[in-house]
Every structure is written in C-alpha cells, then in structure tokens.
Amino acid sequence: ALVRGWIVAGQPGLAVAPADAFRSRSPGSADALALAGDVQFANAAPARAALLYAKAAKIRETWPLTQRTVAAYRALGRTEAANRLLARRLVADLM
C-alpha cells in the first residue's frame, strides 16, 4: 500500500526503496517483481519495468501484468513486441 500510495501521490521516487526492500524479502515473488516494475514505469524507466514484468510473468502471468508489459513496450516504441505478446496471451487463453 505504501509503494502504490507514493506512485498515486505523484512521488514515485519515494517508492523505489520500499519496493526494492519488498523484492529483497520476497525474491521469488511475482507480486514483488511486478510492483518493482510499476515503480520503474512510474519513474519513467519503461525498459527496466519491462524486464521486471518479464521476470514476474515467468513466475505467474496474469492479464493485469500483460497489460502493464504492453504499456511498457509501447512506451519504448516496441509496438510489434506488444502486439505479439497480446496475440500470444489471447491464443493461450483460448486453448
């Protein structure tokens, strides 16, 4: 709640340390990785966000995580990668 609160308050820089601490305490947690990605995205670092989202997706891939990854890819101008990810997820859900 603290980390998201800093992001919502427009102070994403203050969210870095608590997000990193959560990730250190929970190294195999998809939630911790995704939250760290959210912090990076909010701090205008979409490349770092995309890497953290990809790590989180290897543990547990969810639609909200996919949406955030797509946003990071689009922020990087990687529209084709975003489209491929969406297509892969749609196909996987149809199976």
N, C-alpha and C positions, 0 to 999 in steps of 0.2 A: 504494500500500500504506500509506503514511504517513497519508493522509487517512482511509481506511477504518479504520485502526488507532485513530485518535483517536475516531472515531464509536463503534466497538466498545468502547473503553475508557471510554465514558461522558463523553468530553471533546470534544463536537462543536464547541465554541467554538474549540478549538485547530486544528480542521480548516479553518476559514474561509480563513485566509491562504494555505496551500498549495493549496487548491482554486482560489482566485482566481488564484494565480500560474500554475497549470496552464491555466486558461481563458485567461489573457492570452497565454501562449505558444502556445496552440492555438485561436485564435478561431473556426475553422470546424469544430471537433471536437464531434461528438455526445457522445462519451465525456466530454469535459471539461465540457460543459453538464450532462449527466446527473449527473456526480459533484458538481458545484456544487449541483444540485437536491437530491441526497441530503444534502449538508451543511446546506442550508437546512431541509429536512424534519426532520433530527435536531436542529436548533436551534429547533424549534417555530415555523417560518415556512412553513407549507404553501402559502400564496399565492405566495411567492417561488419555492418549489420547483416548483409547478405551472407557473409562467411559464418557468422554466429547462427543465423537462421538455418543454414545448410547443416551445420552440426546438430542443431536441435531436431531437424527433420530426420536425421539418421536414427535418432532415438525414438521419436514419435512424430509422425507427420499428421497435422490437422489442417482443416480448411482455414482457420484464422492465421496459422503460421504460413500457409501457402499465400494467402492474400498479402501478408506483410512482406514475404520474399518477393512477390511480384512487384510490389510498390518499390522495393529497394532496387530491383533490376531496372524498372522503368526510370527511376531517379538517376541511374547510371547510364541511361540511354540504351540499355540492353533489352529492347522490346522483343526481339526474337527469342531470347532466353526466357523471358517472362511468358510469352505465348506457348513455348514448348512445355514449360512447367505446368501451365494451366491445362494444356491438352493431355499431358501425361496423367495428371490428377483426375481429370474427367474420365478418361479411359479406365483408370484403376478403380474408380468408384462404380463404373458400370459393370465391372466384372463380378 
